[in-house]
Every structure is written in structure tokens, then in C-alpha cells.
Amino acid sequence: MRFMFMISLVCLAFGSVASNTPQSVVNSLFQAMSHEPQKKPDIDILKQLFHPEAKVFGVHLKKGMPSLMSLSGQEFIKLLDKASEKGFYECEIVRKVQTYDRFSHVYSVAESRFNKGQKHPDFTGVNSIQLYKADQKWQIMSLYYQVENPDKAIELEGGKSGVCLN
């Protein structure tokens, strides 16, 4: 009986990663990206969250000019598949979700910290995450993120720095 209970718990835990809602995918994304120093993101979960045809776009400022990075989801995951000296902690503080049938769009503002306990984020960014529902499972089709431009503050729309949604 106890063994069956443990199997059920494992199945339930795996099911939550299996992404029954766009919100659960985004929750799992930020949790999987976060990691302790000398560790790496949860690559197995990231592989489940991203559709095989997924694309990732990112904008960073280099010498004050925007620089666009474009990768497949698989290339993005491969880039993350290494331990880092620093920790990395994502804290989502704003989320807006729009869904129609098998399409969903999530607008998200997230703060990133290299030290879990620090008060102020190392950087803040916006995310546009498009999801597709295939076989009763939501997966990320595209992720576009932009790190905050110091000349243009991100509107927190009721969110509060350091107060994570999950």
C-alpha cells in the first residue's frame, strides 16, 4: 500500500511538469532555470517544457545597443546544460495570460539574482512566451525575452520587486 502511494506521488509530481495549463508551464520554466551555485538548471524539465520546434530569442544591450540572439529551443537548452560558479534565481513578479483554444501567450516580468538572499535583482527582464497545446500538454513554442534597458524602466503593473508569484 505504501509503495503504491509513493508511485502515485511520483506520477502526480511528473504530471505537474507535464504542463496541464500555460501557467504551470511558466511556473515550471522559472523553477527549472533556477539553480544553486556549482549546479545547473533542470535540463530534463526544460526538455519537456519546450516543443521540439521551439525558438528562443533574446535581446541584451551591448555598448548601449540592442543585440538580438536567436536559437532553437534545443540550442538554448544545450547552452544552459553546464554548472555555473554562481547561483541563478528567477523570480516572476508580473504575469498576464491570454488563451484561445490551443494557443496561449504569457507576458511576464521576471527578476534574476545570482544570490538567492539578495534584496535587489542583478537584472530584470520581460518575457513573451507563446505556447501550443498538443496531445493535452502545453509546450513552449517560442520564448522572447529582453533584459531591461536602464533608460526605459519596465512597468511592474502592480507587481512588486522581490515578491515572487510562486
C-alpha positions, 0 to 999 in steps of 0.5 A: 500500500505504501509503495503504491502511494509513493508511485502515485506521488511520483506520477502526480509530481511528473504530471505537474511538469507535464504542463496541464495549463500555460501557467504551470508551464511558466511556473515550471520554466522559472523553477527549472532555470533556477539553480544553486551555485556549482549546479545547473538548471533542470535540463530534463524539465526544460526538455519537456517544457519546450516543443521540439520546434521551439525558438528562443530569442533574446535581446541584451544591450551591448555598448548601449545597443540592442543585440538580438540572439536567436536559437532553437529551443534545443540550442538554448537548452544545450547552452544552459546544460553546464554548472555555473560558479554562481547561483541563478534565481528567477523570480516572476513578479508580473504575469498576464495570460491570454488563451484561445483554444490551443494557443496561449501567450504569457507576458511576464516580468521576471527578476534574476539574482545570482544570490538567492538572499539578495534584496535587489535583482542583478537584472530584470527582464520581460518575457513573451512566451507563446505556447501550443497545446498538443496531445493535452500538454502545453509546450513552449513554442517560442520564448522572447525575452529582453533584459531591461534597458536602464533608460526605459524602466519596465512597468511592474503593473502592480507587481512588486520587486522581490515578491515572487508569484510562486 
